[in-house]
Amino acid sequence: WEQAVCLILAWLVVYLCILRGTESTGKVVYVTASLPYFVLIIYLIRGLTLHGAVNGLIYMFTPKIEQLANPKTWINAATQIFFSLGLGFGSLIAFASYNEPNNNCERHAMIVSLINSSTSIFASIVTFSIYGFKATFNYENCLSK
């Protein structure tokens, strides 16, 4: 029953956020867009202080050149970009309909793409620092047995 209460509360929050249309949604975006960055920064600080985090970062930034010849790698990369940018979902098109007619769409597309790519790399650094810790911990734990 706790999950049902949480689900109802979540839908209530969503309803209150979109109650007045794009006017209220625009204000909510300031919080919902910046909050994940604050959480990622906290995780980054914690992740980098863990023993073995550097090993994960070294693994992340060590290129595997032979994988570039594999077509599956490129298909997976393209799939990730489509999911990450939210292309193909109606939300971007719906919100774009509220833009001014003289809006510089090309510039905004470049800005969104750069921010999205930077966020993906930043989140990967956070994730791989924690993976490095887990791998080092498991390795040392295995050696001690």
C-alpha positions as CSV (number, residue, x, y, z in Angstrom):
1,W,0.0,0.0,0.0
2,E,3.0,2.3,0.5
3,Q,3.8,2.2,-3.2
4,A,0.2,3.1,-4.1
5,V,0.3,6.1,-1.8
6,C,3.6,7.2,-3.4
7,L,2.2,6.7,-6.8
8,I,-0.9,8.8,-6.0
9,L,1.3,11.6,-4.5
10,A,3.6,11.6,-7.6
11,W,0.6,11.9,-9.9
12,L,-0.8,14.7,-7.6
13,V,2.5,16.6,-7.9
14,V,2.5,16.1,-11.7
15,Y,-1.1,17.4,-11.8
16,L,-0.3,20.5,-9.8
17,C,2.8,21.2,-12.0
18,I,0.8,21.2,-15.2
19,L,-2.4,22.6,-13.8
20,R,-1.9,26.0,-15.5
21,G,-0.4,24.7,-18.7
22,T,3.0,25.9,-20.0
23,E,3.0,28.9,-17.6
24,S,3.4,26.7,-14.5
25,T,5.4,24.0,-16.4
26,G,8.1,26.6,-17.3
27,K,8.6,27.5,-13.6
28,V,8.8,23.8,-12.5
29,V,11.5,23.1,-15.1
30,Y,13.9,25.4,-13.3
31,V,13.8,23.0,-10.3
32,T,13.5,19.7,-12.3
33,A,16.3,20.6,-14.7
34,S,18.8,21.7,-12.1
35,L,18.2,19.2,-9.3
36,P,19.7,16.2,-11.2
37,Y,23.0,18.3,-11.6
38,F,23.2,19.0,-7.9
39,V,22.6,15.3,-7.2
40,L,25.3,14.3,-9.7
41,I,27.8,16.7,-8.2
42,I,27.2,15.2,-4.8
43,Y,27.7,11.7,-6.2
44,L,30.8,12.8,-8.1
45,I,32.4,14.2,-4.9
46,R,31.6,11.0,-3.1
47,G,32.6,8.8,-6.0
48,L,36.0,10.4,-6.4
49,T,36.8,10.0,-2.7
50,L,36.3,6.2,-2.9
51,H,39.3,3.9,-3.1
52,G,39.7,2.6,-6.6
53,A,37.6,5.3,-8.3
54,V,40.6,6.2,-10.6
55,N,40.6,2.7,-11.9
56,G,37.0,3.1,-13.2
57,L,37.9,6.4,-14.8
58,I,41.0,4.9,-16.5
59,Y,38.8,2.1,-17.8
60,M,36.2,4.6,-19.1
61,F,38.7,6.8,-20.9
62,T,40.8,4.0,-22.4
63,P,39.7,3.7,-26.0
64,K,39.0,0.4,-27.7
65,I,39.7,1.4,-31.3
66,E,38.8,-2.0,-32.7
67,Q,35.2,-1.5,-31.5
68,L,34.8,1.4,-34.0
69,A,34.8,-1.1,-36.9
70,N,31.9,-3.0,-35.3
71,P,28.5,-1.8,-36.8
72,K,26.7,-2.8,-33.6
73,T,28.7,-0.2,-31.7
74,W,27.4,2.5,-34.0
75,I,23.8,1.2,-33.8
76,N,24.0,1.2,-30.0
77,A,25.4,4.8,-30.0
78,A,22.6,6.0,-32.3
79,T,20.0,4.3,-30.1
80,Q,21.4,5.9,-27.0
81,I,21.3,9.4,-28.6
82,F,17.7,9.0,-29.7
83,F,16.7,7.9,-26.1
84,S,18.8,10.6,-24.5
85,L,17.5,13.5,-26.6
86,G,14.0,12.2,-26.4
87,L,13.6,12.2,-30.2
88,G,10.5,10.5,-31.5
89,F,8.4,11.3,-28.4
90,G,5.7,14.0,-28.8
91,S,6.9,16.1,-25.8
92,L,9.6,18.0,-27.7
93,I,7.2,18.7,-30.6
94,A,4.5,19.8,-28.3
95,F,6.7,22.2,-26.3
96,A,8.2,23.5,-29.6
97,S,4.8,24.6,-30.7
98,Y,4.9,27.3,-28.0
99,N,8.1,28.9,-29.4
100,E,8.0,32.4,-30.9
101,P,8.0,32.4,-34.8
102,N,11.4,34.2,-34.9
103,N,13.0,31.6,-32.5
104,N,16.5,30.5,-33.6
105,C,15.8,26.8,-33.7
106,E,19.2,25.9,-35.1
107,R,21.0,27.6,-32.3
108,H,18.8,26.0,-29.7
109,A,19.2,22.5,-31.2
110,M,23.0,22.9,-31.0
111,I,22.8,24.1,-27.3
112,V,20.5,21.3,-26.3
113,S,22.8,18.7,-28.1
114,L,25.9,20.1,-26.4
115,I,24.3,20.2,-23.0
116,N,22.9,16.6,-23.5
117,S,26.3,15.3,-24.5
118,S,28.1,17.0,-21.7
119,T,25.6,15.7,-19.2
120,S,26.0,12.2,-20.5
121,I,29.8,12.4,-20.2
122,F,29.5,13.9,-16.7
123,A,27.1,11.1,-15.6
124,S,29.4,8.5,-17.0
125,I,32.3,9.9,-15.0
126,V,30.2,9.6,-11.8
127,T,29.1,6.1,-12.7
128,F,32.5,4.8,-13.6
129,S,34.1,6.2,-10.5
130,I,31.7,4.1,-8.5
131,Y,32.2,1.1,-10.7
132,G,36.0,1.5,-10.2
133,F,35.4,1.4,-6.4
134,K,33.2,-1.7,-6.6
135,A,35.7,-3.5,-8.9
136,T,38.6,-2.7,-6.6
137,F,36.6,-3.6,-3.5
138,N,35.6,-7.0,-5.0
139,Y,39.1,-7.6,-6.3
140,E,40.7,-6.9,-2.9
141,N,38.0,-8.9,-1.1
142,C,38.7,-11.9,-3.4
143,L,42.5,-11.7,-2.8
144,S,42.0,-11.7,1.0
145,K,40.0,-15.0,0.9
